Amino acid sequence: MSSSARLSSARKRPPVSAYTSASPAPLLSGAVSVLLSAVLVVISLKIASPASVLGISLPMVRSTDWLLSFSGYLLTPMLVTVALGWDRIAQRRGARDRNFILKPQFGSWLRTLVIVGFVLSLWHILNLARIVAGVLTDAWGLG
């Protein structure tokens, strides 16, 4: 068999349109959840009243506004981490296909969003902890 015949019988690469790429959906959902959580932090700071936490006066939400902090808590550490897992699973599954184009930068950006999300969630967690502590103190008659 001649070398030209061998080359012509080699597998041809599929056209560019046949390639699939990693989906930006996990990255977009993670970015939107961090943005919404940041908006919730700003809203809660606007309606907050000063309260003492470990001897430090901080603007904290009232116990009636717990839904703001709970929503922010679900958005940032939870949803962003789920988006990172979603991206990682989707890219690993896609890597089985030789025509799949990996986007490792999506995972890097999502890891950064997870860190930012955890920093934002500290505000929400602090507000929730103060509200829960107040409810438990009243329920157990300690206050």
Phi and psi in radians as a Rosetta constraint file:
Dihedral C 1 N 2 CA 2 C 2 CIRCULARHARMONIC -1.332 0.35
Dihedral N 2 CA 2 C 2 N 3 CIRCULARHARMONIC 2.812 0.35
Dihedral C 2 N 3 CA 3 C 3 CIRCULARHARMONIC -1.171 0.35
Dihedral N 3 CA 3 C 3 N 4 CIRCULARHARMONIC -0.553 0.35
Dihedral C 3 N 4 CA 4 C 4 CIRCULARHARMONIC -1.227 0.35
Dihedral N 4 CA 4 C 4 N 5 CIRCULARHARMONIC -0.607 0.35
Dihedral C 4 N 5 CA 5 C 5 CIRCULARHARMONIC -1.216 0.35
Dihedral N 5 CA 5 C 5 N 6 CIRCULARHARMONIC -0.662 0.35
Dihedral C 5 N 6 CA 6 C 6 CIRCULARHARMONIC -1.109 0.35
Dihedral N 6 CA 6 C 6 N 7 CIRCULARHARMONIC -0.720 0.35
Dihedral C 6 N 7 CA 7 C 7 CIRCULARHARMONIC -1.185 0.35
Dihedral N 7 CA 7 C 7 N 8 CIRCULARHARMONIC -0.655 0.35
Dihedral C 7 N 8 CA 8 C 8 CIRCULARHARMONIC -1.273 0.35
Dihedral N 8 CA 8 C 8 N 9 CIRCULARHARMONIC -0.437 0.35
Dihedral C 8 N 9 CA 9 C 9 CIRCULARHARMONIC -1.539 0.35
Dihedral N 9 CA 9 C 9 N 10 CIRCULARHARMONIC -0.079 0.35
Dihedral C 9 N 10 CA 10 C 10 CIRCULARHARMONIC -1.188 0.35
Dihedral N 10 CA 10 C 10 N 11 CIRCULARHARMONIC 2.698 0.35
Dihedral C 10 N 11 CA 11 C 11 CIRCULARHARMONIC -1.126 0.35
Dihedral N 11 CA 11 C 11 N 12 CIRCULARHARMONIC 2.310 0.35
Dihedral C 11 N 12 CA 12 C 12 CIRCULARHARMONIC -1.555 0.35
Dihedral N 12 CA 12 C 12 N 13 CIRCULARHARMONIC 2.581 0.35
Dihedral C 12 N 13 CA 13 C 13 CIRCULARHARMONIC -1.277 0.35
Dihedral N 13 CA 13 C 13 N 14 CIRCULARHARMONIC 2.509 0.35
Dihedral C 13 N 14 CA 14 C 14 CIRCULARHARMONIC -1.230 0.35
Dihedral N 14 CA 14 C 14 N 15 CIRCULARHARMONIC 2.792 0.35
Dihedral C 14 N 15 CA 15 C 15 CIRCULARHARMONIC -1.132 0.35
Dihedral N 15 CA 15 C 15 N 16 CIRCULARHARMONIC 2.772 0.35
Dihedral C 15 N 16 CA 16 C 16 CIRCULARHARMONIC -1.001 0.35
Dihedral N 16 CA 16 C 16 N 17 CIRCULARHARMONIC -0.571 0.35
Dihedral C 16 N 17 CA 17 C 17 CIRCULARHARMONIC -1.133 0.35
Dihedral N 17 CA 17 C 17 N 18 CIRCULARHARMONIC -0.314 0.35
Dihedral C 17 N 18 CA 18 C 18 CIRCULARHARMONIC -1.451 0.35
Dihedral N 18 CA 18 C 18 N 19 CIRCULARHARMONIC -0.203 0.35
Dihedral C 18 N 19 CA 19 C 19 CIRCULARHARMONIC -1.378 0.35
Dihedral N 19 CA 19 C 19 N 20 CIRCULARHARMONIC 2.467 0.35
Dihedral C 19 N 20 CA 20 C 20 CIRCULARHARMONIC -1.971 0.35
Dihedral N 20 CA 20 C 20 N 21 CIRCULARHARMONIC 2.673 0.35
Dihedral C 20 N 21 CA 21 C 21 CIRCULARHARMONIC -2.134 0.35
Dihedral N 21 CA 21 C 21 N 22 CIRCULARHARMONIC 2.811 0.35
Dihedral C 21 N 22 CA 22 C 22 CIRCULARHARMONIC -1.072 0.35
Dihedral N 22 CA 22 C 22 N 23 CIRCULARHARMONIC 2.474 0.35
Dihedral C 22 N 23 CA 23 C 23 CIRCULARHARMONIC -1.353 0.35
Dihedral N 23 CA 23 C 23 N 24 CIRCULARHARMONIC 2.409 0.35
Dihedral C 23 N 24 CA 24 C 24 CIRCULARHARMONIC -1.443 0.35
Dihedral N 24 CA 24 C 24 N 25 CIRCULARHARMONIC -0.006 0.35
Dihedral C 24 N 25 CA 25 C 25 CIRCULARHARMONIC -1.009 0.35
Dihedral N 25 CA 25 C 25 N 26 CIRCULARHARMONIC -0.781 0.35
Dihedral C 25 N 26 CA 26 C 26 CIRCULARHARMONIC -1.076 0.35
Dihedral N 26 CA 26 C 26 N 27 CIRCULARHARMONIC -0.686 0.35
Dihedral C 26 N 27 CA 27 C 27 CIRCULARHARMONIC -1.150 0.35
Dihedral N 27 CA 27 C 27 N 28 CIRCULARHARMONIC -0.745 0.35
Dihedral C 27 N 28 CA 28 C 28 CIRCULARHARMONIC -1.132 0.35
Dihedral N 28 CA 28 C 28 N 29 CIRCULARHARMONIC -0.733 0.35
Dihedral C 28 N 29 CA 29 C 29 CIRCULARHARMONIC -1.167 0.35
Dihedral N 29 CA 29 C 29 N 30 CIRCULARHARMONIC -0.649 0.35
Dihedral C 29 N 30 CA 30 C 30 CIRCULARHARMONIC -1.154 0.35
Dihedral N 30 CA 30 C 30 N 31 CIRCULARHARMONIC -0.738 0.35
Dihedral C 30 N 31 CA 31 C 31 CIRCULARHARMONIC -1.165 0.35
Dihedral N 31 CA 31 C 31 N 32 CIRCULARHARMONIC -0.715 0.35
Dihedral C 31 N 32 CA 32 C 32 CIRCULARHARMONIC -1.136 0.35
Dihedral N 32 CA 32 C 32 N 33 CIRCULARHARMONIC -0.696 0.35
Dihedral C 32 N 33 CA 33 C 33 CIRCULARHARMONIC -1.181 0.35
Dihedral N 33 CA 33 C 33 N 34 CIRCULARHARMONIC -0.643 0.35
Dihedral C 33 N 34 CA 34 C 34 CIRCULARHARMONIC -1.165 0.35
Dihedral N 34 CA 34 C 34 N 35 CIRCULARHARMONIC -0.729 0.35
Dihedral C 34 N 35 CA 35 C 35 CIRCULARHARMONIC -1.103 0.35
Dihedral N 35 CA 35 C 35 N 36 CIRCULARHARMONIC -0.793 0.35
Dihedral C 35 N 36 CA 36 C 36 CIRCULARHARMONIC -1.113 0.35
Dihedral N 36 CA 36 C 36 N 37 CIRCULARHARMONIC -0.665 0.35
Dihedral C 36 N 37 CA 37 C 37 CIRCULARHARMONIC -1.144 0.35
Dihedral N 37 CA 37 C 37 N 38 CIRCULARHARMONIC -0.688 0.35
Dihedral C 37 N 38 CA 38 C 38 CIRCULARHARMONIC -1.117 0.35
Dihedral N 38 CA 38 C 38 N 39 CIRCULARHARMONIC -0.675 0.35
Dihedral C 38 N 39 CA 39 C 39 CIRCULARHARMONIC -1.105 0.35
Dihedral N 39 CA 39 C 39 N 40 CIRCULARHARMONIC -0.705 0.35
Dihedral C 39 N 40 CA 40 C 40 CIRCULARHARMONIC -1.130 0.35
Dihedral N 40 CA 40 C 40 N 41 CIRCULARHARMONIC -0.614 0.35
Dihedral C 40 N 41 CA 41 C 41 CIRCULARHARMONIC -1.110 0.35
Dihedral N 41 CA 41 C 41 N 42 CIRCULARHARMONIC -0.784 0.35
Dihedral C 41 N 42 CA 42 C 42 CIRCULARHARMONIC -1.111 0.35
Dihedral N 42 CA 42 C 42 N 43 CIRCULARHARMONIC -0.765 0.35
Dihedral C 42 N 43 CA 43 C 43 CIRCULARHARMONIC -1.085 0.35
Dihedral N 43 CA 43 C 43 N 44 CIRCULARHARMONIC -0.777 0.35
Dihedral C 43 N 44 CA 44 C 44 CIRCULARHARMONIC -1.173 0.35
Dihedral N 44 CA 44 C 44 N 45 CIRCULARHARMONIC -0.558 0.35
Dihedral C 44 N 45 CA 45 C 45 CIRCULARHARMONIC -1.192 0.35
Dihedral N 45 CA 45 C 45 N 46 CIRCULARHARMONIC -0.586 0.35
Dihedral C 45 N 46 CA 46 C 46 CIRCULARHARMONIC -1.188 0.35
Dihedral N 46 CA 46 C 46 N 47 CIRCULARHARMONIC -0.649 0.35
Dihedral C 46 N 47 CA 47 C 47 CIRCULARHARMONIC -1.709 0.35
Dihedral N 47 CA 47 C 47 N 48 CIRCULARHARMONIC 0.009 0.35
Dihedral C 47 N 48 CA 48 C 48 CIRCULARHARMONIC -1.283 0.35
Dihedral N 48 CA 48 C 48 N 49 CIRCULARHARMONIC 2.742 0.35
Dihedral C 48 N 49 CA 49 C 49 CIRCULARHARMONIC -2.146 0.35
Dihedral N 49 CA 49 C 49 N 50 CIRCULARHARMONIC 2.663 0.35
Dihedral C 49 N 50 CA 50 C 50 CIRCULARHARMONIC -1.127 0.35
Dihedral N 50 CA 50 C 50 N 51 CIRCULARHARMONIC 2.395 0.35
Dihedral C 50 N 51 CA 51 C 51 CIRCULARHARMONIC -2.524 0.35
Dihedral N 51 CA 51 C 51 N 52 CIRCULARHARMONIC 2.668 0.35
Dihedral C 51 N 52 CA 52 C 52 CIRCULARHARMONIC -1.589 0.35
Dihedral N 52 CA 52 C 52 N 53 CIRCULARHARMONIC 2.175 0.35
Dihedral C 52 N 53 CA 53 C 53 CIRCULARHARMONIC -2.202 0.35
Dihedral N 53 CA 53 C 53 N 54 CIRCULARHARMONIC 1.959 0.35
Dihedral C 53 N 54 CA 54 C 54 CIRCULARHARMONIC 0.950 0.35
Dihedral N 54 CA 54 C 54 N 55 CIRCULARHARMONIC 0.668 0.35
Dihedral C 54 N 55 CA 55 C 55 CIRCULARHARMONIC 1.424 0.35
Dihedral N 55 CA 55 C 55 N 56 CIRCULARHARMONIC 0.028 0.35
Dihedral C 55 N 56 CA 56 C 56 CIRCULARHARMONIC -1.914 0.35
Dihedral N 56 CA 56 C 56 N 57 CIRCULARHARMONIC 2.290 0.35
Dihedral C 56 N 57 CA 57 C 57 CIRCULARHARMONIC -1.409 0.35
Dihedral N 57 CA 57 C 57 N 58 CIRCULARHARMONIC 2.035 0.35
Dihedral C 57 N 58 CA 58 C 58 CIRCULARHARMONIC -2.197 0.35
Dihedral N 58 CA 58 C 58 N 59 CIRCULARHARMONIC 2.613 0.35
Dihedral C 58 N 59 CA 59 C 59 CIRCULARHARMONIC -1.335 0.35
Dihedral N 59 CA 59 C 59 N 60 CIRCULARHARMONIC 1.983 0.35
Dihedral C 59 N 60 CA 60 C 60 CIRCULARHARMONIC -2.098 0.35
Dihedral N 60 CA 60 C 60 N 61 CIRCULARHARMONIC 2.595 0.35
Dihedral C 60 N 61 CA 61 C 61 CIRCULARHARMONIC -1.272 0.35
Dihedral N 61 CA 61 C 61 N 62 CIRCULARHARMONIC 2.678 0.35
Dihedral C 61 N 62 CA 62 C 62 CIRCULARHARMONIC -1.265 0.35
Dihedral N 62 CA 62 C 62 N 63 CIRCULARHARMONIC 2.787 0.35
Dihedral C 62 N 63 CA 63 C 63 CIRCULARHARMONIC -1.139 0.35
Dihedral N 63 CA 63 C 63 N 64 CIRCULARHARMONIC -0.380 0.35
Dihedral C 63 N 64 CA 64 C 64 CIRCULARHARMONIC -1.310 0.35
Dihedral N 64 CA 64 C 64 N 65 CIRCULARHARMONIC -0.278 0.35
Dihedral C 64 N 65 CA 65 C 65 CIRCULARHARMONIC -1.787 0.35
Dihedral N 65 CA 65 C 65 N 66 CIRCULARHARMONIC 0.529 0.35
Dihedral C 65 N 66 CA 66 C 66 CIRCULARHARMONIC -1.114 0.35
Dihedral N 66 CA 66 C 66 N 67 CIRCULARHARMONIC -0.453 0.35
Dihedral C 66 N 67 CA 67 C 67 CIRCULARHARMONIC -1.116 0.35
Dihedral N 67 CA 67 C 67 N 68 CIRCULARHARMONIC -0.553 0.35
Dihedral C 67 N 68 CA 68 C 68 CIRCULARHARMONIC -1.063 0.35
Dihedral N 68 CA 68 C 68 N 69 CIRCULARHARMONIC -0.845 0.35
Dihedral C 68 N 69 CA 69 C 69 CIRCULARHARMONIC -1.203 0.35
Dihedral N 69 CA 69 C 69 N 70 CIRCULARHARMONIC -0.666 0.35
Dihedral C 69 N 70 CA 70 C 70 CIRCULARHARMONIC -1.149 0.35
Dihedral N 70 CA 70 C 70 N 71 CIRCULARHARMONIC -0.737 0.35
Dihedral C 70 N 71 CA 71 C 71 CIRCULARHARMONIC -1.100 0.35
Dihedral N 71 CA 71 C 71 N 72 CIRCULARHARMONIC -0.752 0.35
Dihedral C 71 N 72 CA 72 C 72 CIRCULARHARMONIC -1.114 0.35
Dihedral N 72 CA 72 C 72 N 73 CIRCULARHARMONIC -0.632 0.35
Dihedral C 72 N 73 CA 73 C 73 CIRCULARHARMONIC -1.146 0.35
Dihedral N 73 CA 73 C 73 N 74 CIRCULARHARMONIC -0.694 0.35
Dihedral C 73 N 74 CA 74 C 74 CIRCULARHARMONIC -1.217 0.35
Dihedral N 74 CA 74 C 74 N 75 CIRCULARHARMONIC -0.634 0.35
Dihedral C 74 N 75 CA 75 C 75 CIRCULARHARMONIC -1.215 0.35
Dihedral N 75 CA 75 C 75 N 76 CIRCULARHARMONIC -0.823 0.35
Dihedral C 75 N 76 CA 76 C 76 CIRCULARHARMONIC -1.494 0.35
Dihedral N 76 CA 76 C 76 N 77 CIRCULARHARMONIC -1.171 0.35
Dihedral C 76 N 77 CA 77 C 77 CIRCULARHARMONIC -1.254 0.35
Dihedral N 77 CA 77 C 77 N 78 CIRCULARHARMONIC -0.559 0.35
Dihedral C 77 N 78 CA 78 C 78 CIRCULARHARMONIC -1.352 0.35
Dihedral N 78 CA 78 C 78 N 79 CIRCULARHARMONIC -1.067 0.35
Dihedral C 78 N 79 CA 79 C 79 CIRCULARHARMONIC -1.167 0.35
Dihedral N 79 CA 79 C 79 N 80 CIRCULARHARMONIC -0.637 0.35
Dihedral C 79 N 80 CA 80 C 80 CIRCULARHARMONIC -1.180 0.35
Dihedral N 80 CA 80 C 80 N 81 CIRCULARHARMONIC -0.671 0.35
Dihedral C 80 N 81 CA 81 C 81 CIRCULARHARMONIC -1.171 0.35
Dihedral N 81 CA 81 C 81 N 82 CIRCULARHARMONIC -0.674 0.35
Dihedral C 81 N 82 CA 82 C 82 CIRCULARHARMONIC -1.102 0.35
Dihedral N 82 CA 82 C 82 N 83 CIRCULARHARMONIC -0.706 0.35
Dihedral C 82 N 83 CA 83 C 83 CIRCULARHARMONIC -1.106 0.35
Dihedral N 83 CA 83 C 83 N 84 CIRCULARHARMONIC -0.671 0.35
Dihedral C 83 N 84 CA 84 C 84 CIRCULARHARMONIC -1.110 0.35
Dihedral N 84 CA 84 C 84 N 85 CIRCULARHARMONIC -0.775 0.35
Dihedral C 84 N 85 CA 85 C 85 CIRCULARHARMONIC -1.106 0.35
Dihedral N 85 CA 85 C 85 N 86 CIRCULARHARMONIC -0.715 0.35
Dihedral C 85 N 86 CA 86 C 86 CIRCULARHARMONIC -1.040 0.35
Dihedral N 86 CA 86 C 86 N 87 CIRCULARHARMONIC -0.802 0.35
Dihedral C 86 N 87 CA 87 C 87 CIRCULARHARMONIC -1.104 0.35
Dihedral N 87 CA 87 C 87 N 88 CIRCULARHARMONIC -0.772 0.35
Dihedral C 87 N 88 CA 88 C 88 CIRCULARHARMONIC -1.118 0.35
Dihedral N 88 CA 88 C 88 N 89 CIRCULARHARMONIC -0.765 0.35
Dihedral C 88 N 89 CA 89 C 89 CIRCULARHARMONIC -1.132 0.35
Dihedral N 89 CA 89 C 89 N 90 CIRCULARHARMONIC -0.791 0.35
Dihedral C 89 N 90 CA 90 C 90 CIRCULARHARMONIC -1.098 0.35
Dihedral N 90 CA 90 C 90 N 91 CIRCULARHARMONIC -0.696 0.35
Dihedral C 90 N 91 CA 91 C 91 CIRCULARHARMONIC -1.261 0.35
Dihedral N 91 CA 91 C 91 N 92 CIRCULARHARMONIC -0.601 0.35
Dihedral C 91 N 92 CA 92 C 92 CIRCULARHARMONIC -1.194 0.35
Dihedral N 92 CA 92 C 92 N 93 CIRCULARHARMONIC -0.692 0.35
Dihedral C 92 N 93 CA 93 C 93 CIRCULARHARMONIC -1.141 0.35
Dihedral N 93 CA 93 C 93 N 94 CIRCULARHARMONIC -0.707 0.35
Dihedral C 93 N 94 CA 94 C 94 CIRCULARHARMONIC -1.173 0.35
Dihedral N 94 CA 94 C 94 N 95 CIRCULARHARMONIC -0.518 0.35
Dihedral C 94 N 95 CA 95 C 95 CIRCULARHARMONIC -1.140 0.35
Dihedral N 95 CA 95 C 95 N 96 CIRCULARHARMONIC -0.284 0.35
Dihedral C 95 N 96 CA 96 C 96 CIRCULARHARMONIC -1.202 0.35
Dihedral N 96 CA 96 C 96 N 97 CIRCULARHARMONIC -0.424 0.35
Dihedral C 96 N 97 CA 97 C 97 CIRCULARHARMONIC -1.604 0.35
Dihedral N 97 CA 97 C 97 N 98 CIRCULARHARMONIC 2.180 0.35
Dihedral C 97 N 98 CA 98 C 98 CIRCULARHARMONIC -1.218 0.35
Dihedral N 98 CA 98 C 98 N 99 CIRCULARHARMONIC -0.213 0.35
Dihedral C 98 N 99 CA 99 C 99 CIRCULARHARMONIC -1.699 0.35
Dihedral N 99 CA 99 C 99 N 100 CIRCULARHARMONIC 0.209 0.35
Dihedral C 99 N 100 CA 100 C 100 CIRCULARHARMONIC -1.609 0.35
Dihedral N 100 CA 100 C 100 N 101 CIRCULARHARMONIC 2.355 0.35
Dihedral C 100 N 101 CA 101 C 101 CIRCULARHARMONIC -1.772 0.35
Dihedral N 101 CA 101 C 101 N 102 CIRCULARHARMONIC 1.962 0.35
Dihedral C 101 N 102 CA 102 C 102 CIRCULARHARMONIC -1.240 0.35
Dihedral N 102 CA 102 C 102 N 103 CIRCULARHARMONIC 2.617 0.35
Dihedral C 102 N 103 CA 103 C 103 CIRCULARHARMONIC -2.234 0.35
Dihedral N 103 CA 103 C 103 N 104 CIRCULARHARMONIC 1.362 0.35
Dihedral C 103 N 104 CA 104 C 104 CIRCULARHARMONIC -1.111 0.35
Dihedral N 104 CA 104 C 104 N 105 CIRCULARHARMONIC -0.386 0.35
Dihedral C 104 N 105 CA 105 C 105 CIRCULARHARMONIC -1.171 0.35
Dihedral N 105 CA 105 C 105 N 106 CIRCULARHARMONIC -0.439 0.35
Dihedral C 105 N 106 CA 106 C 106 CIRCULARHARMONIC -1.072 0.35
Dihedral N 106 CA 106 C 106 N 107 CIRCULARHARMONIC -0.774 0.35
Dihedral C 106 N 107 CA 107 C 107 CIRCULARHARMONIC -1.127 0.35
Dihedral N 107 CA 107 C 107 N 108 CIRCULARHARMONIC -0.678 0.35
Dihedral C 107 N 108 CA 108 C 108 CIRCULARHARMONIC -1.119 0.35
Dihedral N 108 CA 108 C 108 N 109 CIRCULARHARMONIC -0.769 0.35
Dihedral C 108 N 109 CA 109 C 109 CIRCULARHARMONIC -1.138 0.35
Dihedral N 109 CA 109 C 109 N 110 CIRCULARHARMONIC -0.681 0.35
Dihedral C 109 N 110 CA 110 C 110 CIRCULARHARMONIC -1.166 0.35
Dihedral N 110 CA 110 C 110 N 111 CIRCULARHARMONIC -0.658 0.35
Dihedral C 110 N 111 CA 111 C 111 CIRCULARHARMONIC -1.080 0.35
Dihedral N 111 CA 111 C 111 N 112 CIRCULARHARMONIC -0.685 0.35
Dihedral C 111 N 112 CA 112 C 112 CIRCULARHARMONIC -1.123 0.35
Dihedral N 112 CA 112 C 112 N 113 CIRCULARHARMONIC -0.721 0.35
Dihedral C 112 N 113 CA 113 C 113 CIRCULARHARMONIC -1.136 0.35
Dihedral N 113 CA 113 C 113 N 114 CIRCULARHARMONIC -0.583 0.35
Dihedral C 113 N 114 CA 114 C 114 CIRCULARHARMONIC -1.112 0.35
Dihedral N 114 CA 114 C 114 N 115 CIRCULARHARMONIC -0.755 0.35
Dihedral C 114 N 115 CA 115 C 115 CIRCULARHARMONIC -1.100 0.35
Dihedral N 115 CA 115 C 115 N 116 CIRCULARHARMONIC -0.823 0.35
Dihedral C 115 N 116 CA 116 C 116 CIRCULARHARMONIC -1.073 0.35
Dihedral N 116 CA 116 C 116 N 117 CIRCULARHARMONIC -0.700 0.35
Dihedral C 116 N 117 CA 117 C 117 CIRCULARHARMONIC -1.099 0.35
Dihedral N 117 CA 117 C 117 N 118 CIRCULARHARMONIC -0.689 0.35
Dihedral C 117 N 118 CA 118 C 118 CIRCULARHARMONIC -1.192 0.35
Dihedral N 118 CA 118 C 118 N 119 CIRCULARHARMONIC -0.615 0.35
Dihedral C 118 N 119 CA 119 C 119 CIRCULARHARMONIC -1.140 0.35
Dihedral N 119 CA 119 C 119 N 120 CIRCULARHARMONIC -0.787 0.35
Dihedral C 119 N 120 CA 120 C 120 CIRCULARHARMONIC -1.103 0.35
Dihedral N 120 CA 120 C 120 N 121 CIRCULARHARMONIC -0.641 0.35
Dihedral C 120 N 121 CA 121 C 121 CIRCULARHARMONIC -1.191 0.35
Dihedral N 121 CA 121 C 121 N 122 CIRCULARHARMONIC -0.383 0.35
Dihedral C 121 N 122 CA 122 C 122 CIRCULARHARMONIC -1.026 0.35
Dihedral N 122 CA 122 C 122 N 123 CIRCULARHARMONIC -0.679 0.35
Dihedral C 122 N 123 CA 123 C 123 CIRCULARHARMONIC -1.095 0.35
Dihedral N 123 CA 123 C 123 N 124 CIRCULARHARMONIC -0.808 0.35
Dihedral C 123 N 124 CA 124 C 124 CIRCULARHARMONIC -1.143 0.35
Dihedral N 124 CA 124 C 124 N 125 CIRCULARHARMONIC -0.722 0.35
Dihedral C 124 N 125 CA 125 C 125 CIRCULARHARMONIC -1.141 0.35
Dihedral N 125 CA 125 C 125 N 126 CIRCULARHARMONIC -0.724 0.35
Dihedral C 125 N 126 CA 126 C 126 CIRCULARHARMONIC -1.076 0.35
Dihedral N 126 CA 126 C 126 N 127 CIRCULARHARMONIC -0.753 0.35
Dihedral C 126 N 127 CA 127 C 127 CIRCULARHARMONIC -1.123 0.35
Dihedral N 127 CA 127 C 127 N 128 CIRCULARHARMONIC -0.779 0.35
Dihedral C 127 N 128 CA 128 C 128 CIRCULARHARMONIC -1.122 0.35
Dihedral N 128 CA 128 C 128 N 129 CIRCULARHARMONIC -0.711 0.35
Dihedral C 128 N 129 CA 129 C 129 CIRCULARHARMONIC -1.102 0.35
Dihedral N 129 CA 129 C 129 N 130 CIRCULARHARMONIC -0.710 0.35
Dihedral C 129 N 130 CA 130 C 130 CIRCULARHARMONIC -1.150 0.35
Dihedral N 130 CA 130 C 130 N 131 CIRCULARHARMONIC -0.719 0.35
Dihedral C 130 N 131 CA 131 C 131 CIRCULARHARMONIC -1.147 0.35
Dihedral N 131 CA 131 C 131 N 132 CIRCULARHARMONIC -0.819 0.35
Dihedral C 131 N 132 CA 132 C 132 CIRCULARHARMONIC -1.116 0.35
Dihedral N 132 CA 132 C 132 N 133 CIRCULARHARMONIC -0.719 0.35
Dihedral C 132 N 133 CA 133 C 133 CIRCULARHARMONIC -1.078 0.35
Dihedral N 133 CA 133 C 133 N 134 CIRCULARHARMONIC -0.713 0.35
Dihedral C 133 N 134 CA 134 C 134 CIRCULARHARMONIC -1.124 0.35
Dihedral N 134 CA 134 C 134 N 135 CIRCULARHARMONIC -0.729 0.35
Dihedral C 134 N 135 CA 135 C 135 CIRCULARHARMONIC -1.140 0.35
Dihedral N 135 CA 135 C 135 N 136 CIRCULARHARMONIC -0.791 0.35
Dihedral C 135 N 136 CA 136 C 136 CIRCULARHARMONIC -1.174 0.35
Dihedral N 136 CA 136 C 136 N 137 CIRCULARHARMONIC -0.645 0.35
Dihedral C 136 N 137 CA 137 C 137 CIRCULARHARMONIC -1.094 0.35
Dihedral N 137 CA 137 C 137 N 138 CIRCULARHARMONIC -0.770 0.35
Dihedral C 137 N 138 CA 138 C 138 CIRCULARHARMONIC -1.177 0.35
Dihedral N 138 CA 138 C 138 N 139 CIRCULARHARMONIC -0.708 0.35
Dihedral C 138 N 139 CA 139 C 139 CIRCULARHARMONIC -1.160 0.35
Dihedral N 139 CA 139 C 139 N 140 CIRCULARHARMONIC -0.626 0.35
Dihedral C 139 N 140 CA 140 C 140 CIRCULARHARMONIC -1.601 0.35
Dihedral N 140 CA 140 C 140 N 141 CIRCULARHARMONIC 0.042 0.35
Dihedral C 140 N 141 CA 141 C 141 CIRCULARHARMONIC 1.202 0.35
Dihedral N 141 CA 141 C 141 N 142 CIRCULARHARMONIC 0.537 0.35
Dihedral C 141 N 142 CA 142 C 142 CIRCULARHARMONIC -1.639 0.35
Dihedral N 142 CA 142 C 142 N 143 CIRCULARHARMONIC -0.188 0.35
